[in-house]
Amino acid sequence: MRSAARWLALAALLSFSVAAVHAATTDEPERCAAEGWMAGMTPAEREYLKSKKLCPEDVAEKDSDKSPFASPIELQLGSKVAIKGAEIFPRDARRFFTTLDVDAVWEPGSKGRYTSSAGLRPTYTRAVTTPVRGFPGCASPLRTAGLERIPGHSFQLYGDLRQRIGDFEKSGSDQTERVEQFLYGVGADVRIFLFWLRELERLTRSDSEYPRLALTYYRVREGSQNIQDPPDGVNAGQLQLAFSAEFPLRIVEGEKRRGDDAAYERYYQELLRYAFCDGADRPATEPVEPRITSYYPWSVSLDVRASRAVDSDDQGIEPYADVAIKYRRPGARLGYLMRYRSGKDLGLEFGDEVIVGLMFRAFE
């Protein structure tokens, strides 16, 4: 078991090191790269498009960052202490990356129950492109060349190396016993691109995680085989179907002024005309972003799974659900949440657990 833990720690350190070296050797250009259709732009125009992150490479990077694995890691403090989320390395990966994910809950008290799952996922990803919507009617073909399509649905193949710990009550007793396991698996998933969710991000000026549907097969490498009377299916191979998503809610707070959203929409359309139109259709000066005092701090996250033991006498489907409502102001690291989870995940059963308290985003 210790060797598995050391292996995971070494792999995580290697991923962090690769990401650090990559970041240290990458120079952020001040202008869009003078390649292809961009070669016909003046340095000033390329510098302006870069400042607004409208270069072809910026558009591709923004959409590639919508990894189905990377919901920011959060520390959650309330009646229970929890940490949940994921990070990918390197962050600007196009084909291959590694995901580090964690989901742990500790309940203080006399029993002090603790559950955790931490894993590494080496991943290969491919995306299909989809046509861009929303260019102004006056957009110049020269200025929009190379931007007509953006990454849409994406497909991933991955391996999963995972260590998990879970406390459970022995049947007919108040005593608690701990399961410690090292699991390995393979899987595939699809990230579902939705234009209405992309538009919701723009309208609420906030981020979301596009829906992800994954199918993974797990095997137990080592761990709880020596426990007497372990939970049914905990040592069996498991097939798991999982769905997850996080999206903002259109609940406005702040010093809401009449026309706040309308002012931002006018600015956004003028910005598009300034960036992509020519002649009389192009504003004479760069649009000035209005002072927006309203914001959309509420969001909802969903994590639903169904598991089935494939080499056990008990081959029923075991559901698991984890739902959270979050409140966090734009740019803030500290927020509030109410989280509920229940069900059975890969053979380990969770009671009806509720966390109400603070959340802190460790990385962003």
N, C-alpha and C positions, 0 to 999 in steps of 0.2 A: 504494500500500500504506500509506504514511504517512497519507494522508487517511482511509483506513478505520480505522486505529488511533486517529486523533484523533476521529473520529466516535463510536467506541465509548467512548472516555474521556469525551467530552462527555455522551453519553447516560447513562453510569453516574453522572457528577457530578449530572446533573439528577435522577436517581432518588433519590440520597442526599439531595439538597436537599429534594425533596418529602417524603421520609420525615421529615427533621429538622423541617421546618415543621409537619407533621402532629403529630409527637410534642410539639412545643412548645406547640401550641394545644389539646391534649387534657387535660382535668382528670379525674383518676380519682375518681369519686364514692366516698364512704364508705359509702353505702347503695345497695341496689338501687333502680332508678328506680321511682317511685311511679306506674306506668302499668298499665292493664289490671287484672288480678287482683291485682297487687302493691299497688294502691291500698287494698285491704282489710287489709293488714298494718300492724302498728304500726312506728314508726321503729326500735325496738329489734330487732324481728324482721327487718326489712329490713337492718339493720346486721349482724346475725348471719349471715344468708344471704350477704351480701357478703363477710364475712370468710372464709367457706368456699368462695367462688366458686361458689355455687349459684344465682345470679340467672340469669334467662333469657338475658341478654346475655352472661354469663360462659360458660354452657354452649355457646352458639353460637360465641363467640370461641375457646374451647378446641378445638372441632372444626374450625373454619375454619383454625386454625394448622397442621393436618395437610396442608400443601400438598404435592402430589406433586413439586414442584420444590425444596423446601427441606430438604435434608439439610445440617446445619451445616458450614461451611467448616472443614477440618482441614489443618494443616501436618504433614506426615509426614516424619520424619527417620530414615534408616537407611543402607543401602548406596547408596540413591538418595534424592534430595530431591524431595518431591512436595507439591502442594497440590490439594485436591479438595473440592467441595461447592457449595452454592448458598444464596442469600439472596433473599427477596422484599421488595419495597417498594411500598406500605406494608405492614407486617406484619399489620395488622387488616383487610386488604382483603376485600371481600365479592364484588365482581363483576369488577373490573379491577385488575391489579397487573403489576409488571415483575419478572422474575427475572434476577438476575446469577449465572451459574454459571461455574465454572472447573475444569479438570482438566489439570494440568501435571506432568511428571516430568523431572528432570534427573539424568543419570548422570555423576558426576565421573570424571575419568580422562583418558587421552590422547585418546580419541575425543570424550568429553564430549557424548554424544548428548542431545538435548533435544526434547521434544514438548509441545505445549500446545494447549488449545482453550478459548477464553473467549467467552461470548456473552451477549446480552440477548434476553429473550423477553417482549414485550408480550402479555398473556394476558387472555382473557375466560373466566370460570368460572361454572358453575351446578351446584347440588347437588340431589339428590332426598333427601327426608327419610325416616327410618325410625323405627319405634316404639322407645321406650326400654324396656329390660329392667332388672329389679332393684329396682323400688320395693317397699318393704315392704307386706305385705297390709293394714296399718292406715293406709296413706297417705290423707290427706284430699284429696278432689278439688280443694278450693280451693287447697291448697298445691302440688299437682302441675300445676295448670292452666298451660298454656304450656310445660311441660317434657316433655309426652308424646312428642314427636318431636324427633330431632336430625338434623343433616346426615349423609347416608349416602354412597352413591356420588356422585362428582362428575365432571363432564365439562369439558374445557378446549379452547378453540381459541386458537392462538397463532401469532405470527410469530417467526422466529428469525434474528437477525443475529449472525454468528459470525466470529471471526478465529482461525485456527489455524496453527501452525508445527510442522513435523516433519522430523527428520533421517532420511535413508535412505541405505543403501549402494548405490552404482551397481553394476549387474549386471556381473560379471566383474572387479570392482575392489574394493580396500579403501577407496577414497575415499568420503567422506560428502558428500552434497549436501543442501541445505535447501529444503523446500517452505514457502512463505508464501502464504496464501490468505485471501480474504475471501469468506464464503459467506452466502447468504440462503435462507430456506426458510419453509414454512408447515406446520402440523401440527395434530393433534388427539390427545387422550389421555383416559384414564379413570383415576381413582383408585378402587381397589377397597376398599370399607369392609368389614371383617371383625369381627364381634362377638368372636370368640375372640381376636383380636389386641388388641382394646380391653381385654378381660378380662385378657390376659397383661400388658399395661401396668400394670393396677391391682395384680395379684398381685406383680409384680416391682418395682413402684414406680419404673418407668423408662419412657422414651419409645421410640417406634418410628416408622418411616416406612411408611405403608400402601402396598401394591403399586401400581405405576403401569405401565400399558401404553400406549405412544405410537407413533404413525405419523407420520413427518416426511419431507417431500420437500425436498432441498437442491439449489441450483445454485451454481456457482462464479462469483463476480462478477469477481474479478481475482486474479492471483497467479502460479501456476507454469506458465502456458502457454509461457513462454520457456525453460523448462528442457529440455535435451536428454535424451531417453529418461527421462521421468518414470515413476513407478510406474503400472501399468495401472489405469485407472479413476479416478485422482486428480483429473482435470479434468472428469470426467463428472458429469451430474446423478445424484443418488443418492436412492433410496427406502429409508428405514430404519425397522425395527420394533425397539422397545426395551422392555425390562422391567427394573424396578428395585424394590428393597424393602430395608428394614433392620428387624430385630426382635431383641428380647432373648432370651437363653437362660436357662432355669431351672436355672442352676448357682449354688448358694449359696456365699457366702464370708463371712468375718467371724466374730465371736464368736457362732456359731450356738447359740442356746438352744432347748431343746425347747419347742415351742409358739409360737415367734416369729410364724410366719405365722398361726396360729390366733388369737393375741392381736390381731393387726392386723385380721383378718377380723371378730372380735367388735366391735372399735372401729368399724370401717366400718359395720356393720349398726346399731349403736347411734346412730351419727351420722345415718344415714338416718332412723331412727325419731324422733330429736330434731328433725330438720329438716322432716319431712313428716307426722308423726302428731299426733293431738290426744288430750286426755283421759288416761285411765289407760295408754294404749299409748305415751305419750311420756315418756321419762326425765325425772325431776325436775330434773336438772342436766346441763349440757353435758358430753358424754363427753370424757375426757382421753386424748389420743393416747399410746399406750404407747411406751416406749423400745425402738426396734428396732435391734439390733446387727448383724443379718445384712443382706446386700445382694447384688444380682445384677449384677456388673460386665461380664459377657460378652455380646457381641452379634455378629450376622452381617449383612453387607451384600452385596447381589447387584446387579450391573449387567451385563445380557446384551443384546447387540444383533445384528441381522442386517441387512446392507446389500446392495443390488443396484443396479448401474449401469444406468440406463434408456436411455442414448443412447451406448452403447459396444459394441464388438465382444465384449468379455468381459462377459456378463450373468449370471454365476454368482452364487450367494448367498455372501456373505463373513461368517462369524461372528466375534464378539468377546465376550470374557468378562472381567469384573473382579470378583473375589471377595475379601472381607476378613473376618478374624476380629479383633475388637477387645476390649480390656480397659480399662475406665475406671470408677473408683469414682464413686458418685453425687455430683454437684456439683463434681467435679474437672475441671480444664481439661486436665490432662496424663494420658495413658494410653499403652497399648502396642498394636501391631497387627502382623499378618502379612497382607500383601496380595499377590495374584497376578493378573496380567493377561496375556492372550495373544489373538492373532487379528488381524483386519484391520477397521479402522473407517473407513468412507467413503474407501476406496482406499489408506489408509496402513497398512502392516503393522507390527505390534509382535511382537517376539520373546517368549519366555517370560520375563517380568519378575517379580521377587520383591522386595518391600520388607518388611524385618523391622526394627522399631525403635520410636521414640517417635511419638506423635501429640499435637498441640496444637490445641484448638478455639479459633479466633480470635474467633468471635462465638457468643453463646448467649443 
